[in-house]
Amino acid sequence: MDGRFRDFPRKRPAPPHSALSVSVRQNRALMSTYGNFTAPIGSRRAPALRTVGTRERRSHLTAPRVPTVGIDIGGTKVMAGVVDADGNILEKLRAETPDKSKSPKVVEDTIVELVLDLSDRHDVHAVGIGAAGWVDADRNRVLFAPHLSWRNEPLRDRLAGRLAVPVLVDNDANAAAWAEWRFGAGRGEDHLVMITLGTGIGGAILEDGQVKRGKYGVAGEFGHMQVVPGGHRCPCGNRGCWEQYSSGNALVREAKELAAADSPVAYGIIEHVKGQVDDITGPMITELAREGDAMCVELLQDIGQWLGVGIANLAAALDPSCFVIGGGVSAADDLLIAPARDAFKRQLTGRGYRPEARIVRAQLGPEAGMVGAADLARLVARRFRRANRRRVERHERYARYTESRRSQWDSA
């Protein structure tokens, strides 16, 4: 019998009517401990169970095959989806990211609304969040987000206090790398590095089924390796960062500079934007390159060559078996990746005397971060289910006990 109830009087209680009144009061007080566990998962009134560990404690092979929600937070949108154990997206929702001048609570409200909406139609067991920013080693606080007003924000605790399931927070590139390793281009690899090319460069390291986050949680910020001392100024405050030469921003910057100078080689893109240089975008450059525009092809080759240089440096430091290239710029496919492979082979330390890592394009596209966050959250869903089951069992035990006491009093 549960130790909670050992101090009840063993001798026959005073008059039944009085004893029953005392019992009812005790019953109500103690039952308040259990009352919320009758609320359905996903209920807006259900309490949070904050049981997120500081590392993956369960192999993905033994994680419960239950649906979880993945959240991908970017600079312009919040994307949420219910993902099953095989990486299939069962339902997806999207909302615009509030302006970064607004309170972080506005973004948190958006996340909560999306999760609750999905929970109305799916039995959600955990929520994983991939945030575009630095996440601490405990995967609780977003230390810094370049596109949102999060500074040392305890995102996990704030959201876990409002949802009925455990919450896991990780960097979006870590989540994307996990998804590609589990379901995409990195399947079967035991040493994988992912590079995400968007407005900047993000990255992640995965070894033997574990995402390597570093001592302080901010490993994988490859975009801020210095490749050109005294080079282009980077928003991070330094000069010559890798992402200033191989990213979506670098691609658009070079195209705009040529168009603004009215260069003859930029005639095609100037005509395409009708002289409005500020309308030039990365996807537009990729589209024109596919159509054979010589300048756009050359710009992608330049970006690809710088990509290969950085990959060669990472190979010297980390020696992975595979590099997976994701992010929006990777949509250029071989227009970008073929030059990267060539530059990699030319720059690789010990070339010709060592095995060369594969360089492949990511397979899951813009949904990789969402799928990976959901799958990482599945690793902690087991703890929630077990804890919840233990509480329900204690509730049922207490209910049986009080029923037996009532029967004794009634028969007295």
C-alpha positions as CSV (number, residue, x, y, z in Angstrom):
1,M,0.0,0.0,0.0
2,D,1.2,3.5,-0.9
3,G,3.0,5.1,2.1
4,R,0.9,8.2,1.6
5,F,-2.0,6.5,3.3
6,R,-0.3,4.5,6.2
7,D,-1.1,7.1,8.8
8,F,-4.9,6.6,8.5
9,P,-6.3,5.4,11.8
10,R,-6.4,1.6,12.2
11,K,-9.1,1.6,14.8
12,R,-12.8,1.9,14.0
13,P,-13.6,5.5,13.2
14,A,-16.2,7.6,15.1
15,P,-19.8,7.7,13.9
16,P,-20.1,6.8,10.3
17,H,-21.7,10.1,9.2
18,S,-19.0,12.2,10.7
19,A,-16.2,9.9,9.5
20,L,-17.6,10.0,6.0
21,S,-17.6,13.8,6.0
22,V,-13.9,13.8,7.1
23,S,-13.1,11.2,4.4
24,V,-14.8,13.2,1.7
25,R,-12.7,16.3,2.7
26,Q,-9.5,14.2,2.7
27,N,-10.5,12.6,-0.6
28,R,-11.0,15.9,-2.3
29,A,-7.7,17.3,-1.0
30,L,-5.7,14.3,-2.1
31,M,-7.6,13.8,-5.4
32,S,-6.6,17.4,-6.4
33,T,-3.1,15.9,-6.9
34,Y,-4.5,13.6,-9.6
35,G,-7.4,15.6,-11.0
36,N,-5.6,17.0,-14.0
37,F,-4.5,13.6,-15.3
38,T,-8.1,12.9,-16.4
39,A,-7.7,15.7,-19.0
40,P,-7.1,14.5,-22.5
41,I,-3.7,14.9,-24.0
42,G,-3.7,18.2,-25.9
43,S,-6.3,19.8,-23.7
44,R,-5.7,23.5,-23.1
45,R,-6.2,22.9,-19.4
46,A,-3.9,20.0,-19.0
47,P,-0.7,20.6,-17.1
48,A,2.8,20.4,-18.6
49,L,5.1,17.5,-17.7
50,R,8.6,18.9,-18.1
51,T,10.8,15.8,-18.5
52,V,13.3,16.7,-21.1
53,G,16.8,15.4,-20.6
54,T,20.0,17.1,-21.5
55,R,20.9,14.5,-24.1
56,E,19.4,11.7,-26.2
57,R,19.0,9.0,-23.6
58,R,17.1,6.6,-25.9
59,S,18.2,5.2,-29.2
60,H,15.9,6.1,-32.0
61,L,15.4,2.3,-32.5
62,T,13.7,1.9,-29.1
63,A,11.8,5.2,-29.1
64,P,8.0,4.8,-29.0
65,R,6.4,4.9,-32.4
66,V,4.0,7.7,-31.5
67,P,3.2,10.9,-33.4
68,T,5.0,14.0,-32.3
69,V,4.9,17.7,-33.5
70,G,7.9,19.3,-35.0
71,I,8.3,23.1,-35.1
72,D,10.6,25.0,-37.5
73,I,11.1,28.6,-36.5
74,G,12.7,30.8,-39.1
75,G,13.1,34.5,-39.7
76,T,9.8,34.8,-41.6
77,K,7.6,31.8,-40.6
78,V,6.7,29.2,-38.0
79,M,6.0,25.8,-39.6
80,A,4.5,23.0,-37.5
81,G,3.7,19.5,-38.5
82,V,2.6,16.1,-37.0
83,V,5.3,13.5,-37.9
84,D,5.0,9.8,-37.5
85,A,7.8,7.4,-36.5
86,D,8.8,6.8,-40.2
87,G,9.3,10.6,-40.9
88,N,6.0,11.0,-42.7
89,I,4.2,14.3,-42.2
90,L,0.6,13.7,-41.3
91,E,-0.5,17.3,-41.2
92,K,1.3,20.6,-41.6
93,L,0.5,24.2,-40.6
94,R,2.3,27.5,-41.2
95,A,2.1,30.9,-39.7
96,E,4.0,34.1,-40.3
97,T,6.7,34.9,-37.8
98,P,5.8,38.1,-36.0
99,D,8.1,41.1,-36.5
100,K,11.3,40.7,-34.5
101,S,10.6,44.0,-32.7
102,K,7.8,42.3,-30.9
103,S,8.0,40.5,-27.6
104,P,9.2,36.9,-27.7
105,K,5.9,36.0,-26.1
106,V,4.2,36.8,-29.4
107,V,6.2,34.0,-31.1
108,E,5.6,31.7,-28.2
109,D,1.8,32.3,-28.5
110,T,2.0,31.5,-32.2
111,I,3.8,28.2,-31.4
112,V,1.2,27.2,-28.7
113,E,-1.7,28.0,-31.0
114,L,-0.3,25.8,-33.8
115,V,0.4,22.9,-31.4
116,L,-3.0,23.1,-29.8
117,D,-4.6,23.2,-33.3
118,L,-2.8,20.0,-34.3
119,S,-3.5,18.4,-31.0
120,D,-7.3,18.7,-31.6
121,R,-6.9,16.1,-34.5
122,H,-3.8,14.1,-33.4
123,D,-2.7,12.3,-30.3
124,V,0.5,14.3,-29.8
125,H,3.1,12.9,-27.3
126,A,5.9,15.4,-27.5
127,V,6.9,18.7,-29.2
128,G,10.3,19.3,-30.8
129,I,11.4,22.8,-31.8
130,G,14.1,23.7,-34.3
131,A,15.1,27.3,-33.7
132,A,17.3,29.4,-35.9
133,G,19.8,30.5,-33.3
134,W,22.1,29.4,-30.6
135,V,20.6,26.9,-28.1
136,D,22.4,26.1,-24.8
137,A,23.7,22.7,-24.0
138,D,20.6,21.9,-21.8
139,R,18.4,22.6,-24.8
140,N,16.3,25.0,-22.8
141,R,17.4,28.5,-23.6
142,V,17.8,30.2,-27.0
143,L,20.9,32.2,-26.3
144,F,20.7,34.3,-29.4
145,A,18.5,34.4,-32.5
146,P,19.6,36.7,-35.3
147,H,16.1,37.1,-36.8
148,L,14.0,37.2,-33.6
149,S,14.2,39.1,-30.3
150,W,15.3,36.1,-28.3
151,R,18.2,36.8,-26.0
152,N,18.8,34.1,-23.3
153,E,15.2,33.1,-23.7
154,P,14.0,30.0,-21.6
155,L,11.9,28.8,-24.5
156,R,11.6,25.1,-23.4
157,D,10.4,26.0,-19.9
158,R,8.0,28.7,-21.1
159,L,6.3,26.4,-23.6
160,A,6.4,23.3,-21.4
161,G,4.4,25.4,-18.9
162,R,1.6,25.9,-21.4
163,L,1.5,22.5,-23.2
164,A,0.4,19.0,-22.0
165,V,3.5,17.2,-23.4
166,P,7.3,17.5,-23.0
167,V,9.1,20.0,-25.1
168,L,12.6,19.7,-26.7
169,V,14.4,22.7,-28.2
170,D,17.4,22.4,-30.5
171,N,19.2,24.4,-33.2
172,D,17.4,24.1,-36.6
173,A,20.5,22.8,-38.4
174,N,21.0,20.1,-35.7
175,A,17.3,19.1,-36.3
176,A,17.8,19.0,-40.1
177,A,21.0,16.9,-39.8
178,W,19.1,14.4,-37.6
179,A,16.3,14.2,-40.1
180,E,18.7,13.6,-43.1
181,W,20.5,10.9,-41.1
182,R,17.3,9.2,-40.1
183,F,15.3,9.5,-43.3
184,G,17.2,11.3,-46.0
185,A,20.6,11.6,-47.8
186,G,22.6,10.6,-44.7
187,R,21.0,7.2,-44.0
188,G,23.7,4.6,-43.1
189,E,26.4,7.2,-42.3
190,D,28.0,7.1,-38.9
191,H,30.0,10.3,-39.3
192,L,28.0,13.1,-41.0
193,V,28.3,16.8,-41.3
194,M,25.4,18.9,-42.6
195,I,25.8,22.4,-44.1
196,T,22.7,24.5,-44.6
197,L,23.0,27.3,-47.1
198,G,20.4,30.0,-46.7
199,T,20.8,33.7,-46.0
200,G,23.9,32.5,-44.1
201,I,25.5,29.2,-43.4
202,G,24.5,26.8,-40.6
203,G,25.8,23.4,-39.8
204,A,25.7,20.3,-37.6
205,I,27.9,17.4,-36.7
206,L,26.4,13.9,-36.1
207,E,28.5,10.9,-34.9
208,D,27.4,7.4,-34.0
209,G,23.7,8.5,-33.6
210,Q,24.5,11.6,-31.5
211,V,24.3,15.2,-32.5
212,K,27.5,16.9,-31.3
213,R,26.5,20.2,-29.7
214,G,29.7,21.1,-27.9
215,K,30.3,22.1,-24.3
216,Y,28.1,25.1,-24.5
217,G,25.6,23.9,-27.1
218,V,26.7,26.1,-30.0
219,A,28.9,23.7,-32.1
220,G,28.4,23.7,-35.9
221,E,28.5,27.5,-36.5
222,F,30.6,26.9,-39.6
223,G,29.5,30.0,-41.4
224,H,31.6,32.1,-39.1
225,M,34.9,30.4,-39.8
226,Q,37.3,33.0,-41.3
227,V,38.3,32.1,-44.8
228,V,39.5,35.5,-46.1
229,P,41.3,37.6,-43.4
230,G,40.2,41.2,-43.7
231,G,37.5,40.2,-46.2
232,H,33.8,41.2,-46.4
233,R,32.3,42.5,-43.1
234,C,29.9,40.0,-41.6
235,P,26.9,40.9,-39.4
236,C,28.5,38.8,-36.6
237,G,31.0,41.6,-36.3
238,N,34.0,39.9,-37.9
239,R,35.5,40.0,-41.4
240,G,36.0,37.3,-44.0
241,C,33.5,34.8,-42.6
242,W,32.7,31.8,-44.8
243,E,29.1,32.7,-45.2
244,Q,30.1,36.0,-46.8
245,Y,31.4,34.0,-49.8
246,S,29.2,31.0,-50.0
247,S,25.5,31.7,-49.0
248,G,22.3,33.1,-50.3
249,N,23.3,36.6,-49.2
250,A,26.6,36.3,-51.0
251,L,25.0,35.1,-54.2
252,V,22.5,38.0,-54.2
253,R,25.1,40.6,-53.2
254,E,27.3,39.7,-56.1
255,A,24.4,39.8,-58.6
256,K,23.2,43.1,-57.3
257,E,26.7,44.7,-57.5
258,L,27.1,43.6,-61.1
259,A,23.6,44.8,-62.0
260,A,24.0,48.2,-60.2
261,A,27.3,48.7,-62.1
262,D,25.3,48.1,-65.3
263,S,27.8,45.4,-66.3
264,P,27.2,43.9,-69.7
265,V,27.3,40.4,-68.3
266,A,24.3,41.3,-66.0
267,Y,22.1,42.3,-69.0
268,G,19.8,39.2,-68.6
269,I,19.0,39.7,-65.0
270,I,18.6,43.5,-65.4
271,E,16.1,42.9,-68.1
272,H,14.3,40.2,-65.9
273,V,13.8,42.7,-63.0
274,K,13.1,45.6,-65.4
275,G,15.9,47.6,-64.0
276,Q,14.8,47.2,-60.3
277,V,18.0,45.9,-58.9
278,D,16.6,45.5,-55.4
279,D,14.1,42.9,-56.7
280,I,16.9,40.4,-57.4
281,T,16.6,37.2,-55.2
282,G,18.4,34.0,-54.8
283,P,15.7,31.8,-56.3
284,M,15.6,34.1,-59.3
285,I,19.3,33.7,-59.9
286,T,18.9,29.9,-59.7
287,E,16.0,30.0,-62.2
288,L,17.9,32.1,-64.7
289,A,21.0,29.8,-64.3
290,R,18.9,26.8,-65.2
291,E,17.7,28.7,-68.3
292,G,21.3,29.2,-69.3
293,D,22.1,32.8,-68.2
294,A,25.9,32.9,-68.2
295,M,26.3,35.3,-65.3
296,C,24.0,33.4,-63.0
297,V,25.7,30.1,-63.8
298,E,29.1,31.8,-63.1
299,L,27.8,33.2,-59.8
300,L,26.6,29.8,-58.6
301,Q,30.0,28.3,-59.6
302,D,31.8,30.9,-57.5
303,I,29.6,30.2,-54.5
304,G,30.1,26.4,-55.1
305,Q,33.9,26.8,-55.2
306,W,33.9,28.7,-51.9
307,L,31.7,26.0,-50.5
308,G,34.2,23.3,-51.6
309,V,37.0,25.3,-49.9
310,G,35.1,25.4,-46.6
311,I,34.2,21.7,-46.8
312,A,37.9,20.8,-47.3
313,N,38.7,22.7,-44.1
314,L,36.0,20.8,-42.3
315,A,37.2,17.5,-43.6
316,A,40.7,18.3,-42.3
317,A,39.2,19.0,-38.8
318,L,36.4,16.5,-38.5
319,D,37.1,13.7,-41.1
320,P,33.4,12.8,-41.7
321,S,32.3,10.2,-44.3
322,C,29.6,12.4,-45.8
323,F,28.7,16.1,-46.2
324,V,25.0,16.8,-46.7
325,I,24.2,20.2,-48.3
326,G,20.8,21.6,-47.5
327,G,19.1,25.0,-47.2
328,G,17.4,27.1,-49.9
329,V,20.5,27.6,-52.0
330,S,21.0,23.8,-52.4
331,A,18.0,23.9,-54.8
332,A,20.6,24.9,-57.5
333,D,21.7,21.2,-57.2
334,D,24.6,20.4,-59.5
335,L,25.0,24.0,-60.6
336,L,26.3,24.5,-57.0
337,I,27.4,21.1,-55.8
338,A,29.5,20.1,-58.9
339,P,31.8,23.1,-58.5
340,A,31.9,22.4,-54.7
341,R,33.1,18.8,-55.4
342,D,35.8,20.0,-57.7
343,A,37.1,22.6,-55.3
344,F,37.0,20.1,-52.4
345,K,39.2,17.7,-54.3
346,R,41.7,20.4,-55.1
347,Q,41.8,21.8,-51.6
348,L,41.6,18.6,-49.5
349,T,44.6,18.0,-47.3
350,G,46.5,14.8,-48.3
351,R,44.5,14.5,-51.5
352,G,45.2,11.3,-53.3
353,Y,46.3,9.5,-50.1
354,R,43.1,9.4,-48.1
355,P,39.5,8.4,-48.6
356,E,37.3,11.3,-49.7
357,A,34.0,12.1,-48.1
358,R,30.9,12.1,-50.2
359,I,29.2,15.4,-50.9
360,V,25.4,15.0,-51.5
361,R,22.4,17.2,-51.6
362,A,19.8,16.9,-48.8
363,Q,16.7,15.0,-49.7
364,L,14.1,16.4,-47.3
365,G,14.1,20.0,-48.5
366,P,12.7,22.8,-46.4
367,E,10.8,20.4,-44.1
368,A,14.0,18.7,-42.8
369,G,14.2,20.9,-39.6
370,M,10.6,20.2,-38.8
371,V,10.9,16.4,-39.3
372,G,14.1,16.3,-37.3
373,A,12.7,18.3,-34.4
374,A,9.7,16.0,-34.2
375,D,11.9,12.8,-34.3
376,L,14.3,14.1,-31.6
377,A,11.2,14.9,-29.4
378,R,10.1,11.2,-29.9
379,L,13.2,10.2,-27.9
380,V,11.8,11.8,-24.7
381,A,8.1,10.9,-25.4
382,R,8.7,7.5,-23.6
383,R,9.5,9.3,-20.3
384,F,6.3,11.3,-20.5
385,R,4.2,8.2,-21.2
386,R,5.8,6.3,-18.3
387,A,5.5,9.2,-15.8
388,N,1.9,9.7,-16.9
389,R,1.1,6.0,-16.5
390,R,2.6,6.0,-13.0
391,R,0.4,8.9,-12.0
392,V,-2.7,7.2,-13.4
393,E,-1.8,4.0,-11.5
394,R,-1.4,6.0,-8.2
395,H,-4.8,7.6,-8.9
396,E,-6.5,4.3,-9.4
397,R,-4.8,2.8,-6.3
398,Y,-6.1,5.7,-4.2
399,A,-9.6,5.3,-5.7
400,R,-9.6,1.6,-4.7
401,Y,-8.4,2.4,-1.3
402,T,-11.1,5.1,-0.6
403,E,-13.8,2.8,-1.9
404,S,-12.7,0.1,0.5
405,R,-12.7,2.5,3.4
406,R,-16.2,3.7,2.5
407,S,-17.4,0.0,2.4
408,Q,-16.0,-0.5,5.9
409,W,-17.7,2.6,7.2
410,D,-21.0,1.7,5.6
411,S,-20.9,-1.8,7.0
412,A,-20.0,-0.5,10.5
